[in-house]
Amino acid sequence: MEDYAPGRYKMLEKIGEGVHGFVFKAIDLHRNKEVAIKKVALKNKFGNISLSTLREIKTLQLCKSDNIITIIDIYPDLIGLSLVLEYMPDTLYAKLKNEASPLSRQQVRKFSLMMMKGIEYLHGLGIMHRDIKPANLLISQNDVLKIADFGLARLYFSEEEDKLYSPQVSTRWYRAPEILWGSQKYTPGVDIWAAGCVIAEMLRGVPLFAGTTDIEQLALVIRTLGSPQLNEWPELKSLPDFNKIRFPNAVGIHWDNLFPSCTHAVEINLVSNLVVYNPKNRLKASEVNIR
């Protein structure tokens, strides 16, 4: 492992594995500082240049924000490229899994605001992350949250209404209903839905919608929010998969009942304004304020 890194970096241990590559903890010998090295393939299985790798590199190089992971260096290796990133010792996913130390209300507020600041920055640049979830939200020793993993990131052109985007994005539990219904003309609102699901998970300790298939995922959303109303979301009937399956009519569950052990009305109200059927009615990241 160490043989493939240039002399500047000493590999220590493997710390992660995702769809788009392996992540290792290493030491930057020039600065005597811990870093994370993500090894990604330069070509996909068809032998073409990997779009996910290019998107990740270009996005990281473009972003300069306190709440976006920083790229330090790039170098070629035997299988493709190594991205040298700032090292973050924790993820929101790991913190949520730690039942012995549940998140405090202050941490929930702090992490929510940092996540929304990062999303606001990305959307300001015209970038959709498309995979906001606890495992992609890294936490520093000082409890600073940063958005990472830009393998699914994509530029969004609001003036190009007919632009089609892949419907196979985001992790199912955080996937917006328009994508679950097959939309390819979605907006950065998909990140807002996912962020609302993440905040709900911080408050509940368990995922808001944990479906095992796309159909079950939609069924859980409908059972929870109630059946979507066409007068509130007229575009729904034009989504590709809208007429492919019928779900029982549902009145939904009151938001307070979804968080039985939580009395944080401000945070619950925030979730209710992010996890909204019509993407146009979801709060924008810049409108979020729970100080």
Buried (B, 14 or more C-beta within 10 A) or exposed (E): EEEBBEEBBEBBEEBBEBEBBBBBBBBBEEEEEBBBBBBBBEEEEEEEEBEBBBBBBBBBEBBEBEBBBBBBBEBEBEBBBBBBBBBBEBBBBEBBEEEEEEBEBEBBBBBBBBBBBBBBBBBEEEBBBBBBBBBBBBBEEEEBBBBBBBBBBBBBEEEEEEEEBEBEBBBBBBBBBBBBBEBBBBBBBBBBBBBBBBBBBBBBBEBBBEBEEBBEBBBBBBBBBBBBEEEEBEBBEEBEBBEEEEEEEBEBEEBEEBBEEBEBEEBBEBBBBBBBBBBEEBBBBEEBEBE
